[in-house]
């Protein structure tokens, strides 16, 4: 599956996804995170932080790929 515009649809609540966010229309970033109650958060192994602010815009997202299978 490819990139999905946030204008077309949003991920399920708390679904971990890869998303593109833009800061002040200049700096583009890819992050792993989730949307919770309408707010985007970046996922980190032991914490997370919200992407709030008038200069930040999430534009696209996509589901995370499956984890690799063991070579057993």
Secondary structure, 3 states (H helix, E strand, C coil): CCCEECCCCCCCCCCCEEEEEEECCCEEEEEEEEEECCEEEEEECCEEEECCCCCEEEEEEEECCCCCCCCC
